[in-house]
Structures are given as structure tokens and as C-alpha cells.
Amino acid sequence: MLKPTICDHLAALTEIRTAREYVCEECIKTGDSWVHLRTCQTCGTTLCCDSSPNKHATKHFLASEHPVVVSSEPGERWLWCFIDEQMVGY
């Protein structure tokens, strides 16, 4: 049986960046609300998920090409790679 492999973007992480504050940095600027938060593992920016009206985490990926986010929700411990569409728990 083959072992599942993780993508190079996830494998390259040596530490997990966590949210500095539990707010979407872009939604705060416009007075909008969010559903869940994700923290970019390249720059540490915390933004809202795709269930949120503004989808700032995905917009950040599309603009910056920073590939990996971590869920910043209490009790959730997973990472997502936008490029390879791969999720892994930690």
C-alpha cells in the first residue's frame, strides 16, 4: 500500500504561524463580517475563508501566490495548500 504524500508547499513548513488577532484584517478595514479565519503561512496575515462574503484568504492567495494557510479557528488544526488543493492536519 502506498503512503500518502504531502505537497512540497506543506512539506516545506518548519513552523506554524498563528493569528496575531482573531479578526480578518481586510474585513476590519471595511466594517464587514466573516465566518472563519485563515492565517497565511508565508506572511502571517489573517483573513476570512471562502464561506465569508469577501473570501479575503483566497483573494490574498490569488494576488500574492502565498500557497498555504492554517485554520485560525479554535480547536481546528489543519493546513490547506491552495496550489495543490491539499489539506493536512497537524
N, CA, C and O of each residue as an XYZ file, in Angstrom:
360
protein
N       0.838     -1.188      0.000
C       0.000      0.000      0.000
C       0.882      1.251      0.000
O       1.850      1.330      0.757
N       0.552      2.211     -0.836
C       1.329      3.442     -0.924
C       1.005      4.379      0.225
O      -0.150      4.517      0.628
N       2.038      5.016      0.742
C       1.839      6.032      1.769
C       1.394      7.324      1.106
O       1.940      7.697      0.068
N       0.412      8.018      1.682
C       0.045      9.318      1.107
C       1.201     10.303      1.284
O       1.875     10.307      2.314
N       1.418     11.127      0.276
C       2.478     12.131      0.371
C       1.835     13.511      0.431
O       0.737     13.733     -0.080
N       2.537     14.412      1.057
C       2.046     15.790      1.091
C       2.830     16.605      0.078
O       3.959     16.269     -0.280
N       2.215     17.670     -0.370
C       2.847     18.502     -1.399
C       4.092     19.205     -0.844
O       4.293     19.287      0.367
N       4.905     19.699     -1.754
C       6.150     20.376     -1.370
C       5.898     21.630     -0.547
O       6.698     21.964      0.327
N       4.790     22.336     -0.812
C       4.494     23.571     -0.073
C       4.230     23.266      1.398
O       4.713     23.974      2.281
N       3.465     22.219      1.655
C       3.182     21.822      3.036
C       4.424     21.224      3.688
O       4.710     21.504      4.852
N       5.154     20.411      2.950
C       6.349     19.764      3.486
C       7.440     20.776      3.851
O       8.261     20.506      4.727
N       7.454     21.921      3.196
C       8.492     22.928      3.433
C       8.303     23.706      4.729
O       9.228     24.378      5.185
N       7.122     23.625      5.326
C       6.869     24.388      6.551
C       7.696     23.846      7.707
O       7.760     22.635      7.923
N       8.324     24.744      8.442
C       9.099     24.341      9.614
C       8.454     24.812     10.909
O       8.786     24.319     11.987
N       7.536     25.762     10.805
C       6.770     26.225     11.964
C       5.412     26.708     11.470
O       5.244     27.042     10.297
N       4.454     26.739     12.380
C       3.107     27.176     12.043
C       2.919     28.600     12.553
O       3.112     28.873     13.737
N       2.544     29.502     11.657
C       2.210     30.881     12.046
C       0.764     30.890     12.510
O      -0.115     30.347     11.840
N       0.520     31.503     13.649
C      -0.843     31.602     14.161
C      -1.328     33.049     14.087
O      -0.539     33.975     13.900
N      -2.619     33.222     14.235
C      -3.213     34.564     14.151
C      -2.692     35.448     15.275
O      -2.609     35.023     16.428
N      -2.345     36.677     14.927
C      -1.955     37.668     15.944
C      -3.198     38.158     16.668
O      -3.182     38.391     17.877
N      -4.266     38.308     15.914
C      -5.578     38.693     16.439
C      -6.611     37.855     15.705
O      -6.388     37.451     14.564
N      -7.732     37.593     16.348
C      -8.776     36.782     15.720
C      -9.770     37.670     14.988
O     -10.948     37.747     15.337
N      -9.251     38.344     13.955
C     -10.063     39.205     13.087
C      -9.544     39.080     11.665
O      -8.367     38.792     11.447
N     -10.426     39.297     10.700
C      -9.987     39.405      9.304
C      -9.462     40.823      9.119
O     -10.205     41.793      9.264
N      -8.186     40.935      8.801
C      -7.552     42.240      8.693
C      -8.197     43.114      7.621
O      -8.232     44.335      7.773
N      -8.704     42.524      6.548
C      -9.349     43.296      5.480
C     -10.799     43.640      5.826
O     -11.246     44.753      5.549
N     -11.535     42.712      6.423
C     -12.933     42.993      6.807
C     -13.001     44.118      7.847
O     -13.931     44.924      7.831
N     -12.030     44.171      8.736
C     -11.997     45.236      9.748
C     -11.920     46.602      9.073
O     -12.560     47.551      9.523
N     -11.146     46.708      8.002
C     -10.974     47.984      7.294
C     -12.287     48.485      6.689
O     -12.514     49.691      6.600
N     -13.156     47.546      6.272
C     -14.393     47.931      5.592
C     -15.634     47.761      6.460
O     -16.746     48.052      6.019
N     -15.448     47.294      7.686
C     -16.583     47.110      8.590
C     -17.431     45.894      8.259
O     -18.586     45.813      8.677
N     -16.871     44.941      7.508
C     -17.595     43.726      7.139
C     -17.401     42.643      8.201
O     -16.591     42.787      9.117
N     -18.159     41.565      8.057
C     -18.035     40.442      8.992
C     -17.478     39.226      8.260
O     -17.386     39.220      7.032
N     -17.110     38.204      9.014
C     -16.526     36.998      8.463
C     -17.095     35.792      9.187
O     -17.723     35.914     10.238
N     -16.857     34.608      8.594
C     -17.331     33.357      9.177
C     -16.195     32.649      9.907
O     -16.298     32.386     11.105
N     -15.116     32.339      9.197
C     -13.951     31.663      9.775
C     -12.687     32.381      9.315
O     -12.698     33.126      8.336
N     -11.607     32.143     10.038
C     -10.343     32.825      9.746
C      -9.257     31.850      9.328
O      -9.210     30.710      9.792
N      -8.384     32.317      8.443
C      -7.232     31.562      7.965
C      -6.001     32.462      8.053
O      -6.082     33.661      7.789
N      -4.861     31.877      8.426
C      -3.627     32.644      8.535
C      -2.621     32.168      7.489
O      -2.295     30.983      7.423
N      -2.139     33.095      6.682
C      -1.157     32.814      5.640
C       0.151     32.359      6.290
O       0.648     32.994      7.220
N       0.693     31.262      5.790
C       1.934     30.733      6.353
C       3.174     31.371      5.756
O       4.283     31.087      6.208
N       3.023     32.219      4.762
C       4.157     32.945      4.200
C       4.359     34.276      4.917
O       5.478     34.605      5.311
N       3.276     35.044      5.089
C       3.420     36.401      5.640
C       2.719     36.612      6.983
O       2.928     37.640      7.627
N       1.894     35.657      7.414
C       1.245     35.776      8.718
C      -0.047     36.574      8.729
O      -0.614     36.797      9.798
N      -0.529     37.008      7.578
C      -1.775     37.775      7.503
C      -2.959     36.861      7.806
O      -3.024     35.745      7.291
N      -3.893     37.322      8.635
C      -5.092     36.553      8.946
C      -6.275     37.169      8.208
O      -6.554     38.363      8.320
N      -6.966     36.310      7.443
C      -8.060     36.759      6.581
C      -9.213     35.763      6.625
O      -9.076     34.662      7.159
N     -10.357     36.163      6.056
C     -11.566     35.339      6.105
C     -11.573     34.244      5.044
O     -10.925     34.351      4.004
N     -12.330     33.186      5.342
C     -12.419     31.996      4.495
C     -13.413     32.174      3.348
O     -14.041     33.224      3.211
N     -13.547     31.135      2.531
C     -14.460     31.180      1.389
C     -15.930     31.102      1.784
O     -16.793     31.357      0.944
N     -16.242     30.761      3.019
C     -17.634     30.808      3.488
C     -18.030     32.234      3.867
O     -19.212     32.525      4.051
N     -17.065     33.099      3.979
C     -17.293     34.505      4.310
C     -17.612     35.281      3.032
O     -17.160     34.900      1.952
N     -18.387     36.367      3.141
C     -18.794     37.116      1.945
C     -17.622     37.607      1.075
O     -17.727     37.602     -0.151
N     -16.524     38.024      1.689
C     -15.434     38.637      0.924
C     -14.319     37.686      0.481
O     -13.528     38.031     -0.397
N     -14.251     36.518      1.068
C     -13.257     35.496      0.673
C     -11.836     36.063      0.598
O     -11.110     35.812     -0.363
N     -11.452     36.824      1.618
C     -10.162     37.517      1.569
C      -8.955     36.575      1.542
O      -7.944     36.919      0.929
N      -9.019     35.405      2.178
C      -7.861     34.497      2.157
C      -7.569     34.032      0.734
O      -6.412     34.007      0.316
N      -8.597     33.668     -0.004
C      -8.401     33.252     -1.393
C      -7.924     34.422     -2.251
O      -7.043     34.252     -3.094
N      -8.493     35.599     -2.045
C      -8.041     36.784     -2.796
C      -6.567     37.073     -2.514
O      -5.820     37.465     -3.410
N      -6.155     36.875     -1.258
C      -4.748     37.074     -0.891
C      -3.862     36.082     -1.652
O      -2.821     36.458     -2.191
N      -4.282     34.820     -1.690
C      -3.514     33.815     -2.438
C      -3.407     34.199     -3.914
O      -2.321     34.140     -4.490
N      -4.510     34.587     -4.519
C      -4.506     34.924     -5.944
C      -3.604     36.118     -6.251
O      -2.975     36.161     -7.309
N      -3.536     37.079     -5.342
C      -2.705     38.269     -5.546
C      -1.235     38.022     -5.204
O      -0.343     38.552     -5.866
N      -0.986     37.219     -4.173
C       0.370     37.062     -3.657
C       1.050     35.753     -4.051
O       2.278     35.656     -4.039
N       0.243     34.745     -4.402
C       0.721     33.394     -4.657
C       1.326     32.737     -3.420
O       2.115     31.800     -3.547
N       0.968     33.215     -2.216
C       1.372     32.547     -0.980
C       0.500     31.294     -0.863
O      -0.718     31.414     -0.727
N       1.095     30.091     -0.913
C       0.306     28.888     -1.138
C      -0.448     28.282      0.050
O      -1.469     27.625     -0.155
N       0.025     28.483      1.283
C      -0.528     27.711      2.405
C      -1.149     28.603      3.474
O      -0.586     29.630      3.853
N      -2.324     28.189      3.952
C      -2.964     28.831      5.106
C      -3.217     27.776      6.173
O      -3.286     26.579      5.893
N      -3.355     28.257      7.402
C      -3.750     27.406      8.525
C      -5.098     27.905      9.026
O      -5.370     29.105      9.011
N      -5.929     26.986      9.466
C      -7.171     27.413     10.095
C      -6.826     28.124     11.394
O      -6.022     27.633     12.186
N      -7.436     29.274     11.605
C      -7.217     30.030     12.838
C      -8.412     29.911     13.775
O      -8.584     30.716     14.690
N      -9.227     28.905     13.535
C     -10.388     28.672     14.382
C      -9.989     27.841     15.593
O      -9.268     26.853     15.453
N     -10.448     28.230     16.781
C     -10.140     27.435     17.981
C     -10.565     25.982     17.796
O     -11.673     25.699     17.341
N      -9.677     25.076     18.153
C      -9.967     23.657     18.073
C      -9.695     23.022     16.719
O      -9.724     21.797     16.604
N      -9.431     23.824     15.690
C      -9.108     23.281     14.372
C      -7.597     23.281     14.185
O      -6.927     24.265     14.497
N      -7.067     22.178     13.677
C      -5.618     22.047     13.483
C      -5.353     21.453     12.107
O      -5.047     20.267     11.979
N      -5.473     22.291     11.078
C      -5.194     21.841      9.722
C      -4.618     22.960      8.879
O      -4.790     24.144      9.166
N      -3.926     22.541      7.826
C      -3.322     23.438      6.848
C      -3.911     23.120      5.480
O      -4.284     21.980      5.203
N      -3.992     24.146      4.622
C      -4.515     23.984      3.263
C      -3.542     24.610      2.283
O      -3.101     25.744      2.470
N      -3.207     23.860      1.229
C      -2.389     24.382      0.142
C      -3.318     24.723     -1.018
O      -3.960     23.837     -1.582
N      -3.390     25.994     -1.371
C      -4.231     26.436     -2.483
C      -3.758     25.851     -3.815
O      -4.575     25.445     -4.642
N      -2.461     25.808     -4.020
C      -1.904     25.365     -5.315
C      -2.228     23.898     -5.574
O      -2.706     23.541     -6.651
N      -1.965     23.058     -4.586
C      -2.148     21.605     -4.759
C      -3.489     21.110     -4.240
O      -3.789     19.919     -4.313
N      -4.296     22.032     -3.714
C      -5.610     21.695     -3.159
C      -5.512     20.504     -2.208
O      -6.231     19.513     -2.335
N      -4.590     20.642     -1.250
C      -4.337     19.551     -0.314
C      -4.454     20.066      1.120
O      -3.967     21.146      1.453
N      -5.110     19.266      1.956
C      -5.273     19.594      3.363
C      -4.537     18.552      4.194
O      -4.524     17.368      3.858
N      -3.925     19.009      5.285
C      -3.255     18.098      6.191
C      -3.485     18.592      7.622
O      -3.431     19.792      7.890
N      -3.738     17.667      8.519
C      -3.846     18.007      9.935
C      -2.467     18.076     10.568
O      -1.501     17.520     10.046
N      -2.389     18.759     11.686
C      -1.102     18.803     12.413
C      -1.340     18.676     13.887
O      -0.389     18.691     14.669
